[in-house]
């Protein structure tokens, strides 16, 4: 993964796709958090961030209202509409970030080539303060689940931004 990140660090524009199951909680929040951190760092011209889901069940829908409400309390406005992962995404994006093992496995199955498969990474691999092996799906849980997801995403997105903008 370090060689991939080093290659991306050298590129003037980094294209990142965040992926979860339905693209209505975790990945849409990750896209929004990353965009906010990129803006705060003054690096808007260096990043293109998007998100998608492994299933198309929620295609065209806004993020889950609970996720939007919890994110809004932290100053984030999630406006992304759900869309499924497409084969072209593997060619259009430099980094494809999955939220859990199930997402990672499904992405590996969808990857059209070994070269594109190399782009798949785990969100929590970029955590700096939190110890977690995945960003858990908060859909069937309570308020604390959404808060935990946002805590993990803020930490991991900050770590990802740092890894892509500072030399090793």
Protein Blocks (a to p, Z undefined) as FASTA:
>chain_A
ZZmmmmmmmpmbdcdddddfkopmmmmmmmmmmmmmmmmnopmmmpccddddfbfklgoi
acdfklmmmmmmnopacfbdcddddfklmmmpmbdcdfbfklmmmmmmmpmbfklmmmpc
cfklmpfkbccfbdcdfklmcfklmmmmmmmmmmmmmmmmmmmmccZZ
